Amino acid sequence: MNMKLLRKASLIIVLTIGFSSTYQCSSSKAVTQSFEEPNSFEVKPVVFQEWYAGIKVGGTGMNVFVPVVDKPENVTLERIYFRNLEGKLVEQGNKYFALLKNPSPYYTFEKPEKPADYPFDLNDEECVISYKENGVLKHMKIAQVHEVAGTYYENGPPTIYTPNKEVLASIDEEEE
């Protein structure tokens, strides 16, 4: 009888230690990220376009297009986080563009592994845009990113800083 009681006590102690250490580990890893809903500007539907380059070192990636309306001077869009990739947003007119290059050396459109330091848990249709408003870094989450037809770059990966207007796709709001 003492053996049964000792086994039960040992089992309870082991389970208690196991649950408490699991709870402590998971609570220390939980990162709470607050998202802002910008009041000073509006983001129209965000779209992305997969691409692949025709030369051996070209690889694959995505162009992301972020149309912005009524953005004041004190707001600067900084970075975009999408499908475990991160890129700088570059302003051109009332639109922002980002070039996200797949780190894989192969021609693949598979979602890359999430880096250990990647700050967000997002599904494949979501992205996060970081922006500064009056010098304060903020984040907004876009719940639905839309895909447009992919493209092929014959002479290597695209560069977002000197866009070829004939190749980059863009979605403009239709006139009403």
For each residue, the residues with C-beta under 8 A, 3 or more apart:
1: 4 5
2: 5 6
3: 6 7
4: 1 7 8
5: 1 2 8 9
6: 2 3 9 10
7: 3 4 10 11
8: 4 5 11 12
9: 5 6 12 13
10: 6 7 13 14
11: 7 8 14 15
12: 8 9 15 16
13: 9 10 16 17
14: 10 11 17 18
15: 11 12 18 19
16: 12 13 19 20
17: 13 14 20 21
18: 14 15 21 22
19: 15 16 22 23
20: 16 17 23 24
21: 17 18 24 25
22: 18 19 25 26
23: 19 20 26 27
24: 20 21 27 28
25: 21 22 28 29
26: 22 23 29 30
27: 23 24 30
28: 24 25
29: 25 26
30: 26 27
31: 119
32:
33: 119 120 139
34: 139
35: 128 139 140 141
36: 138 139 140
37: 140
38: 41 42 43 75 131 133 138 140
39:
40: 70 71 72 74 75 133
41: 38 68 69 70 71 72 75
42: 38 68 69 70
43: 38 46 66 67 68 69 129 140 142
44: 67 68 69 173
45: 67 144 146 171
46: 43 64 65 66 67 127 142 145 146
47: 64 65 145 146 147 148 169 171
48: 62 63 64 65 82 145 146 147 148
49: 62 63 65 147 148 149 150 151 169
50: 60 61 62 109 147 150 151
51: 60 61 62 63 150 151 152 153 157 158
52: 58 59 60 61 107 109 150 152 153
53: 57 58 59 60 152 153 154 155 156 157 158
54: 58 152 153 154 155 156
55: 58 154 155 156
56:
57: 53 156
58: 52 53 54 55 153 156 157
59: 52 53 101 102 104 105 106 107 157
60: 50 51 52 53 101 102 104 107 108 109
61: 50 51 52 85 99 100 101 102 157
62: 48 49 50 51 82 83 85 99 100 102
63: 48 49 51 97 98 99 100 151 158 160 168 169
64: 46 47 48 80 82 87 97 98 99 100 127 145
65: 46 47 48 49 95 96 97 169 170 171
66: 43 46 77 80 89 95 96 97 98 129
67: 43 44 45 46 94 95 96 171 172 173
68: 41 42 43 44 71 77 94 95 96
69: 41 42 43 44 94
70: 40 41 42
71: 40 41 68 75 77 94
72: 40 41 75
73:
74: 40 133 134
75: 38 40 41 71 72 131 132 133
76: 131 132
77: 66 68 71 89 91 96 129 130 131
78: 88 89 129 130 131 132 137
79: 86 87 88 89 98 129 130
80: 64 66 86 87 89 98 100 127 128 129 130
81: 85 86 118 119 120 122 127 128 129 130
82: 48 62 64 85 87 100 122 126 127 128 145
83: 62 100 111 112 122 124
84: 111 112 113 114 115 118
85: 61 62 81 82 100 101 102 112
86: 79 80 81 100 118
87: 64 79 80 82 98 99 100
88: 78 79 98
89: 66 77 78 79 80 96 97 98 129
90: 96 97 98 160 161
91: 77 95 96
92: 95 96 97 163
93:
94: 67 68 69 71
95: 65 66 67 68 91 92 170
96: 65 66 67 68 77 89 90 91 92
97: 63 64 65 66 89 90 92 160 163 168
98: 63 64 66 79 80 87 88 89 90 160
99: 61 62 63 64 87 157 158 159 160
100: 61 62 63 64 80 82 83 85 86 87
101: 59 60 61 85 157
102: 59 60 61 62 85 108 109 112
103: 112
104: 59 60 108 110 112
105: 59
106: 59
107: 52 59 60
108: 60 102 104
109: 50 52 60 102
110: 104
111: 83 84 124
112: 83 84 85 102 103 104
113: 84
114: 84 118
115: 84 118
116:
117:
118: 81 84 86 114 115
119: 31 33 81 128
120: 33 81 128
121:
122: 81 82 83 126 127 128 141
123: 126
124: 83 111
125: 143 144 145
126: 82 122 123 141 142 143 144 145
127: 46 64 80 81 82 122 141 142 145
128: 35 80 81 82 119 120 122 139 140 141 142
129: 43 66 77 78 79 80 81 89 139 140 142
130: 77 78 79 80 81 137 138 139
131: 38 75 76 77 78 137 138 139 140
132: 75 76 78 135 136 137 138
133: 38 40 74 75 136 138
134: 74
135: 132
136: 132 133
137: 78 130 131 132
138: 36 38 130 131 132 133
139: 33 34 35 36 128 129 130 131
140: 35 36 37 38 43 128 129 131
141: 35 122 126 127 128
142: 43 46 126 127 128 129 145
143: 125 126
144: 45 125 126
145: 46 47 48 64 82 125 126 127 142
146: 45 46 47 48
147: 47 48 49 50
148: 47 48 49 169 171
149: 49 169
150: 49 50 51 52
151: 49 50 51 63 167 169
152: 51 52 53 54
153: 51 52 53 54 58 156 157 158 167
154: 53 54 55
155: 53 54 55
156: 53 54 55 57 58 153
157: 51 53 58 59 61 99 101 153
158: 51 53 63 99 153 163 164 167 168
159: 99 162 163
160: 63 90 97 98 99 163
161: 90
162: 159
163: 92 97 158 159 160 167 168
164: 158 167 168
165: 168
166:
167: 151 153 158 163 164
168: 63 97 158 163 164 165
169: 47 49 63 65 148 149 151
170: 65 95
171: 45 47 65 67 148
172: 67
173: 44 67
174:
175:
176:
